[in-house]
Amino acid sequence: MKCYFFHTKFLLIILYHILIILYHILIILYHILIILYHILIILYHILIILYHILIILYHILIILYHILIILYHILIILYHILIILYHILIILYHILIILYHILIILYHILIILYHILIILYHILIILISNYGSYFYKIFQ
């Protein structure tokens, strides 16, 4: 009986040690799971940070796109202003050409009047030379 009791006690001690080992294995597995869980949390936070970086980059790209659109519209407005100024210059050029032609016409009218005066002067000289004594008698 003594032997049986000893074996039972020995078996209980072995079983107790096996249970302790299993308990430690479970604790180790639990810690491994906790470590894996923390690694997953860290990876999740890294992904969130990367996502926010991508969102910031996306917003920067949108802002740059809008700046480019604004610059494009400014260039279009400047182009239209240049076209308007070009047309104003063309109109002024045509006005100057018209004024130049008016001056040429006035110059030709003055030349014609000058020639008419020369002709009248010659007629007067001819009349005075031919009929000068007659006019002299009339006006005295």
DRENTORKOL-3810 file (N, C-alpha, C; in nm, 4 decimals):
REM DRENTORKOL-3810
@n.u->0.0811; n.v->-0.1173; n.w->0.0000; ca.u->0.0000; ca.v->0.0000; ca.w->0.0000; c.u->0.0862; c.v->0.1245; c.w->0.0000
@n.u->0.1884; n.v->0.1088; n.w->0.0719; ca.u->0.2775; ca.v->0.2193; ca.w->0.0779; c.u->0.3307; c.v->0.2535; c.w->-0.0603
@n.u->0.3596; n.v->0.1603; n.w->-0.1336; ca.u->0.4123; ca.v->0.1790; ca.w->-0.2684; c.u->0.3081; c.v->0.2459; c.w->-0.3571
@n.u->0.1855; n.v->0.2026; n.w->-0.3408; ca.u->0.0796; ca.v->0.2604; ca.w->-0.4216; c.u->0.0615; c.v->0.4072; c.w->-0.3872
@n.u->0.0659; n.v->0.4386; n.w->-0.2602; ca.u->0.0523; ca.v->0.5760; ca.w->-0.2163; c.u->0.1688; c.v->0.6602; c.w->-0.2671
@n.u->0.2876; n.v->0.6038; n.w->-0.2634; ca.u->0.4045; ca.v->0.6741; ca.w->-0.3108; c.u->0.3930; c.v->0.7024; c.w->-0.4593
@n.u->0.3506; n.v->0.6034; n.w->-0.5344; ca.u->0.3337; ca.v->0.6227; ca.w->-0.6782; c.u->0.2266; c.v->0.7247; c.w->-0.7070
@n.u->0.1234; n.v->0.7230; n.w->-0.6302; ca.u->0.0149; ca.v->0.8184; ca.w->-0.6513; c.u->0.0645; c.v->0.9589; c.w->-0.6214
@n.u->0.1375; n.v->0.9686; n.w->-0.5115; ca.u->0.1910; ca.v->1.0988; ca.w->-0.4778; c.u->0.2890; c.v->1.1447; c.w->-0.5850
@n.u->0.3720; n.v->1.0560; n.w->-0.6317; ca.u->0.4667; ca.v->1.0881; ca.w->-0.7372; c.u->0.3946; c.v->1.1278; c.w->-0.8648
@n.u->0.2912; n.v->1.0547; n.w->-0.8988; ca.u->0.2136; ca.v->1.0873; ca.w->-1.0190; c.u->0.1436; c.v->1.2231; c.w->-1.0052
@n.u->0.0962; n.v->1.2499; n.w->-0.8865; ca.u->0.0316; ca.v->1.3797; ca.w->-0.8633; c.u->0.1326; c.v->1.4941; c.w->-0.8765
@n.u->0.2517; n.v->1.4685; n.w->-0.8267; ca.u->0.3560; ca.v->1.5715; ca.w->-0.8387; c.u->0.3914; c.v->1.5925; c.w->-0.9849
@n.u->0.4043; n.v->1.4843; n.w->-1.0586; ca.u->0.4339; ca.v->1.4944; ca.w->-1.2022; c.u->0.3204; c.v->1.5657; c.w->-1.2739
@n.u->0.1988; n.v->1.5269; n.w->-1.2400; ca.u->0.0827; ca.v->1.5913; ca.w->-1.3013; c.u->0.0794; c.v->1.7409; c.w->-1.2662
@n.u->0.1126; n.v->1.7693; n.w->-1.1405; ca.u->0.1160; ca.v->1.9084; ca.w->-1.0973; c.u->0.2208; c.v->1.9859; c.w->-1.1771
@n.u->0.3369; n.v->1.9265; n.w->-1.1975; ca.u->0.4428; ca.v->1.9924; ca.w->-1.2748; c.u->0.4035; c.v->2.0074; c.w->-1.4218
@n.u->0.3379; n.v->1.9068; n.w->-1.4721; ca.u->0.2900; ca.v->1.9160; ca.w->-1.6110; c.u->0.1889; c.v->2.0296; c.w->-1.6227
@n.u->0.1005; n.v->2.0398; n.w->-1.5242; ca.u->0.0022; ca.v->2.1482; ca.w->-1.5265; c.u->0.0701; c.v->2.2847; c.w->-1.5146
@n.u->0.1716; n.v->2.2918; n.w->-1.4317; ca.u->0.2457; ca.v->2.4178; ca.w->-1.4182; c.u->0.3147; c.v->2.4522; c.w->-1.5493
@n.u->0.3741; n.v->2.3528; n.w->-1.6122; ca.u->0.4394; ca.v->2.3747; ca.w->-1.7421; c.u->0.3368; c.v->2.4199; c.w->-1.8452
@n.u->0.2213; n.v->2.3517; n.w->-1.8458; ca.u->0.1156; ca.v->2.3918; ca.w->-1.9394; c.u->0.0676; c.v->2.5340; c.w->-1.9100
@n.u->0.0585; n.v->2.5652; n.w->-1.7810; ca.u->0.0175; ca.v->2.6998; ca.w->-1.7421; c.u->0.1195; c.v->2.8030; c.w->-1.7918
@n.u->0.2476; n.v->2.7712; n.w->-1.7774; ca.u->0.3521; ca.v->2.8624; ca.w->-1.8250; c.u->0.3507; c.v->2.8735; c.w->-1.9776
@n.u->0.3257; n.v->2.7605; n.w->-2.0403; ca.u->0.3146; ca.v->2.7639; ca.w->-2.1872; c.u->0.1981; c.v->2.8529; c.w->-2.2279
@n.u->0.0855; n.v->2.8411; n.w->-2.1560; ca.u->-0.0297; ca.v->2.9269; ca.w->-2.1855; c.u->0.0032; c.v->3.0740; c.w->-2.1601
@n.u->0.0758; n.v->3.0997; n.w->-2.0532; ca.u->0.1158; ca.v->3.2384; ca.w->-2.0244; c.u->0.2074; c.v->3.2910; c.w->-2.1346
@n.u->0.3008; n.v->3.2069; n.w->-2.1780; ca.u->0.3907; ca.v->3.2469; ca.w->-2.2873; c.u->0.3105; c.v->3.2725; c.w->-2.4141
@n.u->0.2172; n.v->3.1805; n.w->-2.4444; ca.u->0.1327; ca.v->3.2006; ca.w->-2.5625; c.u->0.0488; c.v->3.3282; c.w->-2.5491
@n.u->-0.0002; n.v->3.3531; n.w->-2.4278; ca.u->-0.0779; ca.v->3.4740; ca.w->-2.4042; c.u->0.0090; c.v->3.5980; c.w->-2.4283
@n.u->0.1319; n.v->3.5939; n.w->-2.3801; ca.u->0.2219; ca.v->3.7075; ca.w->-2.4013; c.u->0.2572; c.v->3.7236; c.w->-2.5494
@n.u->0.2746; n.v->3.6107; n.w->-2.6164; ca.u->0.2998; ca.v->3.6169; ca.w->-2.7615; c.u->0.1812; c.v->3.6806; c.w->-2.8320
@n.u->0.0598; n.v->3.6414; n.w->-2.7910; ca.u->-0.0597; ca.v->3.7019; ca.w->-2.8500; c.u->-0.0675; c.v->3.8517; c.w->-2.8197
@n.u->-0.0312; n.v->3.8885; n.w->-2.6985; ca.u->-0.0314; ca.v->4.0311; ca.w->-2.6632; c.u->0.0709; c.v->4.1068; c.w->-2.7475
@n.u->0.1879; n.v->4.0467; n.w->-2.7639; ca.u->0.2910; ca.v->4.1100; ca.w->-2.8475; c.u->0.2418; c.v->4.1226; c.w->-2.9909
@n.u->0.1823; n.v->4.0153; n.w->-3.0432; ca.u->0.1277; ca.v->4.0211; ca.w->-3.1793; c.u->0.0174; c.v->4.1263; c.w->-3.1904
@n.u->-0.0649; n.v->4.1338; n.w->-3.0845; ca.u->-0.1710; ca.v->4.2342; ca.w->-3.0840; c.u->-0.1112; c.v->4.3754; c.w->-3.0873
@n.u->-0.0056; n.v->4.3979; n.w->-3.0092; ca.u->0.0585; ca.v->4.5290; ca.w->-3.0091; c.u->0.1256; c.v->4.5586; c.w->-3.1435
@n.u->0.1836; n.v->4.4546; n.w->-3.2012; ca.u->0.2423; ca.v->4.4728; ca.w->-3.3352; c.u->0.1342; c.v->4.5116; c.w->-3.4347
@n.u->0.0194; n.v->4.4442; n.w->-3.4258; ca.u->-0.0918; ca.v->4.4802; ca.w->-3.5147; c.u->-0.1402; c.v->4.6232; c.w->-3.4898
@n.u->-0.1459; n.v->4.6628; n.w->-3.3642; ca.u->-0.1868; ca.v->4.8000; ca.w->-3.3325; c.u->-0.0865; c.v->4.9001; c.w->-3.3897
@n.u->0.0419; n.v->4.8686; n.w->-3.3749; ca.u->0.1454; ca.v->4.9568; ca.w->-3.4307; c.u->0.1327; c.v->4.9645; c.w->-3.5822
@n.u->0.1143; n.v->4.8482; n.w->-3.6455; ca.u->0.0965; ca.v->4.8471; ca.w->-3.7914; c.u->-0.0279; c.v->4.9254; c.w->-3.8325
@n.u->-0.1337; n.v->4.9110; n.w->-3.7524; ca.u->-0.2567; ca.v->4.9853; ca.w->-3.7811; c.u->-0.2311; c.v->5.1359; c.w->-3.7717
@n.u->-0.1566; n.v->5.1776; n.w->-3.6692; ca.u->-0.1264; ca.v->5.3197; ca.w->-3.6549; c.u->-0.0356; c.v->5.3691; c.w->-3.7674
@n.u->0.0573; n.v->5.2842; n.w->-3.8076; ca.u->0.1422; ca.v->5.3206; ca.w->-3.9220; c.u->0.0569; c.v->5.3384; c.w->-4.0464
@n.u->-0.0377; n.v->5.2472; n.w->-4.0675; ca.u->-0.1276; ca.v->5.2609; ca.w->-4.1823; c.u->-0.2121; c.v->5.3874; c.w->-4.1733
@n.u->-0.2584; n.v->5.4195; n.w->-4.0547; ca.u->-0.3364; ca.v->5.5426; ca.w->-4.0373; c.u->-0.2503; c.v->5.6650; c.w->-4.0685
@n.u->-0.1260; n.v->5.6626; n.w->-4.0199; ca.u->-0.0353; ca.v->5.7745; ca.w->-4.0486; c.u->-0.0102; c.v->5.7852; c.w->-4.1984
@n.u->0.0149; n.v->5.6720; n.w->-4.2633; ca.u->0.0356; ca.v->5.6729; ca.w->-4.4086; c.u->-0.0888; c.v->5.7226; c.w->-4.4819
@n.u->-0.2045; n.v->5.6815; n.w->-4.4335; ca.u->-0.3299; ca.v->5.7272; ca.w->-4.4938; c.u->-0.3435; c.v->5.8789; c.w->-4.4806
@n.u->-0.3093; n.v->5.9316; n.w->-4.3632; ca.u->-0.3181; ca.v->6.0761; ca.w->-4.3439; c.u->-0.2146; c.v->6.1500; c.w->-4.4289
@n.u->-0.0976; n.v->6.0908; n.w->-4.4426; ca.u->0.0034; ca.v->6.1512; ca.w->-4.5308; c.u->-0.0484; c.v->6.1549; c.w->-4.6736
@n.u->-0.1107; n.v->6.0460; n.w->-4.7174; ca.u->-0.1679; ca.v->6.0438; ca.w->-4.8523; c.u->-0.2787; c.v->6.1472; c.w->-4.8676
@n.u->-0.3601; n.v->6.1626; n.w->-4.7660; ca.u->-0.4665; ca.v->6.2632; ca.w->-4.7719; c.u->-0.4060; c.v->6.4034; c.w->-4.7811
@n.u->-0.3023; n.v->6.4280; n.w->-4.7017; ca.u->-0.2358; ca.v->6.5593; ca.w->-4.7074; c.u->-0.1753; c.v->6.5826; c.w->-4.8451
@n.u->-0.1082; n.v->6.4809; n.w->-4.8992; ca.u->-0.0511; ca.v->6.4937; ca.w->-5.0336; c.u->-0.1597; c.v->6.5166; c.w->-5.1381
@n.u->-0.2706; n.v->6.4482; n.w->-5.1225; ca.u->-0.3829; ca.v->6.4675; ca.w->-5.2148; c.u->-0.4340; c.v->6.6115; c.w->-5.2075
@n.u->-0.4460; n.v->6.6644; n.w->-5.0863; ca.u->-0.4933; ca.v->6.8020; ca.w->-5.0726; c.u->-0.3910; c.v->6.9016; c.w->-5.1281
@n.u->-0.2640; n.v->6.8716; n.w->-5.1088; ca.u->-0.1607; ca.v->6.9579; ca.w->-5.1677; c.u->-0.1720; c.v->6.9561; c.w->-5.3190
@n.u->-0.1931; n.v->6.8384; n.w->-5.3765; ca.u->-0.2100; ca.v->6.8294; ca.w->-5.5216; c.u->-0.3333; c.v->6.9054; c.w->-5.5679
@n.u->-0.4406; n.v->6.8966; n.w->-5.4923; ca.u->-0.5617; ca.v->6.9705; ca.w->-5.5286; c.u->-0.5351; c.v->7.1208; c.w->-5.5237
@n.u->-0.4649; n.v->7.1658; n.w->-5.4197; ca.u->-0.4323; ca.v->7.3086; ca.w->-5.4094; c.u->-0.3437; c.v->7.3516; c.w->-5.5260
@n.u->-0.2439; n.v->7.2709; n.w->-5.5582; ca.u->-0.1571; ca.v->7.3029; ca.w->-5.6723; c.u->-0.2358; c.v->7.3052; c.w->-5.8026
@n.u->-0.3282; n.v->7.2135; n.w->-5.8169; ca.u->-0.4123; ca.v->7.2110; ca.w->-5.9363; c.u->-0.4952; c.v->7.3392; c.w->-5.9459
@n.u->-0.5506; n.v->7.3819; n.w->-5.8338; ca.u->-0.6307; ca.v->7.5046; ca.w->-5.8357; c.u->-0.5434; c.v->7.6273; c.w->-5.8626
@n.u->-0.4226; n.v->7.6258; n.w->-5.8092; ca.u->-0.3302; ca.v->7.7366; ca.w->-5.8384; c.u->-0.2990; c.v->7.7400; c.w->-5.9874
@n.u->-0.2765; n.v->7.6234; n.w->-6.0467; ca.u->-0.2505; ca.v->7.6179; ca.w->-6.1908; c.u->-0.3702; c.v->7.6659; c.w->-6.2709
@n.u->-0.4891; n.v->7.6295; n.w->-6.2280; ca.u->-0.6095; ca.v->7.6762; ca.w->-6.2978; c.u->-0.6199; c.v->7.8283; c.w->-6.2882
@n.u->-0.5930; n.v->7.8828; n.w->-6.1694; ca.u->-0.5984; ca.v->8.0284; ca.w->-6.1528; c.u->-0.4937; c.v->8.0962; c.w->-6.2410
@n.u->-0.3728; n.v->8.0417; n.w->-6.2429; ca.u->-0.2683; ca.v->8.0979; ca.w->-6.3291; c.u->-0.3065; c.v->8.0891; c.w->-6.4760
@n.u->-0.3676; n.v->7.9792; n.w->-6.5144; ca.u->-0.4129; ca.v->7.9639; ca.w->-6.6526; c.u->-0.5163; c.v->8.0706; c.w->-6.6863
@n.u->-0.6095; n.v->8.0953; n.w->-6.5953; ca.u->-0.7121; ca.v->8.1968; ca.w->-6.6208; c.u->-0.6511; c.v->8.3372; c.w->-6.6245
@n.u->-0.5516; n.v->8.3603; n.w->-6.5399; ca.u->-0.4828; ca.v->8.4899; ca.w->-6.5444; c.u->-0.4133; c.v->8.5080; c.w->-6.6786
@n.u->-0.3501; n.v->8.4019; n.w->-6.7274; ca.u->-0.2849; ca.v->8.4093; ca.w->-6.8586; c.u->-0.3858; c.v->8.4337; c.w->-6.9699
@n.u->-0.5003; n.v->8.3703; n.w->-6.9610; ca.u->-0.6045; ca.v->8.3925; ca.w->-7.0618; c.u->-0.6513; c.v->8.5377; c.w->-7.0575
@n.u->-0.6709; n.v->8.5912; n.w->-6.9362; ca.u->-0.7135; ca.v->8.7311; ca.w->-6.9234; c.u->-0.6063; c.v->8.8245; c.w->-6.9803
@n.u->-0.4800; n.v->8.7980; n.w->-6.9482; ca.u->-0.3715; ca.v->8.8803; ca.w->-7.0027; c.u->-0.3650; c.v->8.8704; c.w->-7.1546
@n.u->-0.3874; n.v->8.7523; n.w->-7.2065; ca.u->-0.3891; ca.v->8.7343; ca.w->-7.3515; c.u->-0.5003; c.v->8.8174; c.w->-7.4142
@n.u->-0.6182; n.v->8.8167; n.w->-7.3529; ca.u->-0.7296; ca.v->8.8948; ca.w->-7.4068; c.u->-0.7025; c.v->9.0448; c.w->-7.3949
@n.u->-0.6385; n.v->9.0850; n.w->-7.2863; ca.u->-0.6021; ca.v->9.2266; ca.w->-7.2730; c.u->-0.5045; c.v->9.2663; c.w->-7.3832
@n.u->-0.4080; n.v->9.1792; n.w->-7.4108; ca.u->-0.3132; ca.v->9.2072; ca.w->-7.5194; c.u->-0.3830; c.v->9.2147; c.w->-7.6544
@n.u->-0.4784; n.v->9.1279; n.w->-7.6768; ca.u->-0.5534; ca.v->9.1318; ca.w->-7.8027; c.u->-0.6309; c.v->9.2629; c.w->-7.8129
@n.u->-0.6945; n.v->9.3051; n.w->-7.7025; ca.u->-0.7692; ca.v->9.4312; ca.w->-7.7032; c.u->-0.6741; c.v->9.5483; c.w->-7.7295
@n.u->-0.5586; n.v->9.5483; n.w->-7.6632; ca.u->-0.4610; ca.v->9.6550; ca.w->-7.6871; c.u->-0.4115; c.v->9.6541; c.w->-7.8315
@n.u->-0.3921; n.v->9.5378; n.w->-7.8860; ca.u->-0.3509; ca.v->9.5266; ca.w->-8.0257; c.u->-0.4569; c.v->9.5862; c.w->-8.1173
@n.u->-0.5839; n.v->9.5564; n.w->-8.0907; ca.u->-0.6910; ca.v->9.6118; ca.w->-8.1738; c.u->-0.7016; c.v->9.7635; c.w->-8.1566
@n.u->-0.6800; n.v->9.8114; n.w->-8.0344; ca.u->-0.6807; ca.v->9.9567; ca.w->-8.0132; c.u->-0.5680; c.v->10.0219; c.w->-8.0929
@n.u->-0.4509; n.v->9.9590; n.w->-8.0931; ca.u->-0.3394; ca.v->10.0120; ca.w->-8.1719; c.u->-0.3706; c.v->10.0109; c.w->-8.3212
@n.u->-0.4349; n.v->9.9076; n.w->-8.3674; ca.u->-0.4733; ca.v->9.9017; ca.w->-8.5089; c.u->-0.5720; c.v->10.0134; c.w->-8.5408
@n.u->-0.6705; n.v->10.0354; n.w->-8.4516; ca.u->-0.7679; ca.v->10.1430; ca.w->-8.4735; c.u->-0.6971; c.v->10.2783; c.w->-8.4742
@n.u->-0.6059; n.v->10.2999; n.w->-8.3797; ca.u->-0.5311; ca.v->10.4260; ca.w->-8.3773; c.u->-0.4461; c.v->10.4425; c.w->-8.5032
@n.u->-0.3881; n.v->10.3355; n.w->-8.5490; ca.u->-0.3102; ca.v->10.3398; ca.w->-8.6726; c.u->-0.3984; c.v->10.3804; c.w->-8.7901
@n.u->-0.5181; n.v->10.3238; n.w->-8.7973; ca.u->-0.6092; ca.v->10.3590; ca.w->-8.9064; c.u->-0.6568; c.v->10.5036; c.w->-8.8942
@n.u->-0.6787; n.v->10.5500; n.w->-8.7715; ca.u->-0.7159; ca.v->10.6910; ca.w->-8.7526; c.u->-0.6031; c.v->10.7819; c.w->-8.8001
@n.u->-0.4790; n.v->10.7447; n.w->-8.7679; ca.u->-0.3651; ca.v->10.8236; ca.w->-8.8152; c.u->-0.3558; c.v->10.8227; c.w->-8.9677
@n.u->-0.3819; n.v->10.7100; n.w->-9.0278; ca.u->-0.3802; ca.v->10.7027; ca.w->-9.1743; c.u->-0.4887; c.v->10.7930; c.w->-9.2319
@n.u->-0.6087; n.v->10.7900; n.w->-9.1716; ca.u->-0.7179; ca.v->10.8761; ca.w->-9.2196; c.u->-0.6797; c.v->11.0233; c.w->-9.2031
@n.u->-0.6231; n.v->11.0592; n.w->-9.0876; ca.u->-0.5798; ca.v->11.1978; ca.w->-9.0674; c.u->-0.4707; c.v->11.2370; c.w->-9.1672
@n.u->-0.3808; n.v->11.1457; n.w->-9.1938; ca.u->-0.2770; ca.v->11.1716; ca.w->-9.2929; c.u->-0.3385; c.v->11.1977; c.w->-9.4300
@n.u->-0.4377; n.v->11.1181; n.w->-9.4675; ca.u->-0.5033; ca.v->11.1385; ca.w->-9.5968; c.u->-0.5807; c.v->11.2703; c.w->-9.5995
@n.u->-0.6426; n.v->11.3062; n.w->-9.4866; ca.u->-0.7120; ca.v->11.4356; ca.w->-9.4802; c.u->-0.6120; c.v->11.5494; c.w->-9.4975
@n.u->-0.4954; n.v->11.5369; n.w->-9.4341; ca.u->-0.3918; ca.v->11.6389; ca.w->-9.4509; c.u->-0.3433; c.v->11.6457; c.w->-9.5951
@n.u->-0.3289; n.v->11.5327; n.w->-9.6581; ca.u->-0.2876; ca.v->11.5310; ca.w->-9.7990; c.u->-0.3931; c.v->11.5997; c.w->-9.8850
@n.u->-0.5224; n.v->11.5702; n.w->-9.8576; ca.u->-0.6304; ca.v->11.6339; ca.w->-9.9340; c.u->-0.6286; c.v->11.7848; c.w->-9.9105
@n.u->-0.6127; n.v->11.8276; n.w->-9.7843; ca.u->-0.6054; ca.v->11.9715; ca.w->-9.7556; c.u->-0.4846; c.v->12.0346; c.w->-9.8244
@n.u->-0.3741; n.v->11.9639; n.w->-9.8249; ca.u->-0.2554; ca.v->12.0134; ca.w->-9.8935; c.u->-0.2833; c.v->12.0309; c.w->-10.0426
@n.u->-0.3508; n.v->11.9344; n.w->-10.1028; ca.u->-0.3832; ca.v->11.9449; ca.w->-10.2452; c.u->-0.4819; c.v->12.0588; c.w->-10.2703
@n.u->-0.5764; n.v->12.0781; n.w->-10.1784; ca.u->-0.6702; ca.v->12.1907; ca.w->-10.1929; c.u->-0.5937; c.v->12.3228; c.w->-10.1862
@n.u->-0.4975; n.v->12.3319; n.w->-10.0933; ca.u->-0.4163; ca.v->12.4535; ca.w->-10.0848; c.u->-0.3346; c.v->12.4746; c.w->-10.2119
@n.u->-0.2814; n.v->12.3681; n.w->-10.2667; ca.u->-0.2051; ca.v->12.3794; ca.w->-10.3924; c.u->-0.2966; c.v->12.4283; c.w->-10.5040
@n.u->-0.4194; n.v->12.3715; n.w->-10.5099; ca.u->-0.5147; ca.v->12.4146; ca.w->-10.6137; c.u->-0.5500; c.v->12.5618; c.w->-10.5940
@n.u->-0.5776; n.v->12.6038; n.w->-10.4687; ca.u->-0.6079; ca.v->12.7450; ca.w->-10.4419; c.u->-0.4891; c.v->12.8338; c.w->-10.4772
@n.u->-0.3680; n.v->12.7860; n.w->-10.4462; ca.u->-0.2487; ca.v->12.8614; ca.w->-10.4817; c.u->-0.2389; c.v->12.8782; c.w->-10.6334
@n.u->-0.2664; n.v->12.7711; n.w->-10.7075; ca.u->-0.2625; ca.v->12.7793; ca.w->-10.8537; c.u->-0.3720; c.v->12.8717; c.w->-10.9059
@n.u->-0.4901; n.v->12.8682; n.w->-10.8427; ca.u->-0.5982; ca.v->12.9589; ca.w->-10.8837; c.u->-0.5555; c.v->13.1034; c.w->-10.8596
@n.u->-0.4908; n.v->13.1295; n.w->-10.7441; ca.u->-0.4422; ca.v->13.2647; ca.w->-10.7171; c.u->-0.3364; c.v->13.3072; c.w->-10.8180
@n.u->-0.2483; n.v->13.2147; n.w->-10.8540; ca.u->-0.1457; ca.v->13.2465; ca.w->-10.9551; c.u->-0.2122; c.v->13.2788; c.w->-11.0882
@n.u->-0.3126; n.v->13.1976; n.w->-11.1249; ca.u->-0.3843; ca.v->13.2227; ca.w->-11.2515; c.u->-0.4540; c.v->13.3584; c.w->-11.2450
@n.u->-0.5226; n.v->13.3885; n.w->-11.1337; ca.u->-0.5893; ca.v->13.5188; ca.w->-11.1190; c.u->-0.4878; c.v->13.6326; c.w->-11.1215
@n.u->-0.3712; n.v->13.6095; n.w->-11.0584; ca.u->-0.2664; ca.v->13.7106; ca.w->-11.0608; c.u->-0.2202; c.v->13.7358; c.w->-11.2039
@n.u->-0.1997; n.v->13.6276; n.w->-11.2803; ca.u->-0.1586; ca.v->13.6431; ca.w->-11.4201; c.u->-0.2669; c.v->13.7126; c.w->-11.5022
@n.u->-0.3932; n.v->13.6774; n.w->-11.4767; ca.u->-0.5034; ca.v->13.7438; ca.w->-11.5480; c.u->-0.5036; c.v->13.8929; c.w->-11.5143
@n.u->-0.4824; n.v->13.9242; n.w->-11.3857; ca.u->-0.4795; ca.v->14.0639; ca.w->-11.3439; c.u->-0.3639; c.v->14.1376; c.w->-11.4084
@n.u->-0.2474; n.v->14.0734; n.w->-11.4155; ca.u->-0.1310; ca.v->14.1361; ca.w->-11.4803; c.u->-0.1607; c.v->14.1596; c.w->-11.6274
@n.u->-0.2213; n.v->14.0612; n.w->-11.6924; ca.u->-0.2553; ca.v->14.0754; ca.w->-11.8349; c.u->-0.3553; c.v->14.1891; c.w->-11.8530
@n.u->-0.4563; n.v->14.1899; n.w->-11.7648; ca.u->-0.5569; ca.v->14.2965; ca.w->-11.7768; c.u->-0.4954; c.v->14.4342; c.w->-11.7518
@n.u->-0.4078; n.v->14.4415; n.w->-11.6514; ca.u->-0.3455; ca.v->14.5710; ca.w->-11.6220; c.u->-0.2535; c.v->14.6122; c.w->-11.7361
@n.u->-0.1797; n.v->14.5170; n.w->-11.7905; ca.u->-0.0883; ca.v->14.5523; ca.w->-11.8992; c.u->-0.1641; c.v->14.5907; c.w->-12.0262
@n.u->-0.2770; n.v->14.5264; n.w->-12.0512; ca.u->-0.3531; ca.v->14.5570; ca.w->-12.1732; c.u->-0.4472; c.v->14.6756; c.w->-12.1532
@n.u->-0.5135; n.v->14.6783; n.w->-12.0383; ca.u->-0.6152; ca.v->14.7803; ca.w->-12.0170; c.u->-0.5828; c.v->14.8675; c.w->-11.8966
@n.u->-0.4602; n.v->14.8815; n.w->-11.8636; ca.u->-0.4217; ca.v->14.9561; ca.w->-11.7448; c.u->-0.4588; c.v->15.1026; c.w->-11.7517
@n.u->-0.4369; n.v->15.1643; n.w->-11.8645; ca.u->-0.4679; ca.v->15.3061; ca.w->-11.8767; c.u->-0.6175; c.v->15.3293; c.w->-11.8714
@n.u->-0.6948; n.v->15.2360; n.w->-11.9244; ca.u->-0.8415; ca.v->15.2482; ca.w->-11.9215; c.u->-0.8914; c.v->15.2416; c.w->-11.7776
@n.u->-0.8408; n.v->15.1420; n.w->-11.6986; ca.u->-0.8826; ca.v->15.1304; ca.w->-11.5585; c.u->-0.8350; c.v->15.2517; c.w->-11.4775
@n.u->-0.7178; n.v->15.3056; n.w->-11.5184; ca.u->-0.6650; ca.v->15.4202; ca.w->-11.4468; c.u->-0.7568; c.v->15.5404; c.w->-11.4623
@n.u->-0.8113; n.v->15.5560; n.w->-11.5827; ca.u->-0.9011; ca.v->15.6672; ca.w->-11.6098; c.u->-1.0336; c.v->15.6470; c.w->-11.5379
@n.u->-1.0803; n.v->15.5218; n.w->-11.5259; ca.u->-1.2101; ca.v->15.4947; ca.w->-11.4629; c.u->-1.2026; c.v->15.5253; c.w->-11.3147
@n.u->-1.0956; n.v->15.4868; n.w->-11.2496; ca.u->-1.0881; ca.v->15.5013; ca.w->-11.1045; c.u->-1.0455; c.v->15.6413; c.w->-11.0603
@n.u->-1.0161; n.v->15.7329; n.w->-11.1604; ca.u->-0.9793; ca.v->15.8691; ca.w->-11.1217; c.u->-1.0881; c.v->15.9635; c.w->-11.1438
END
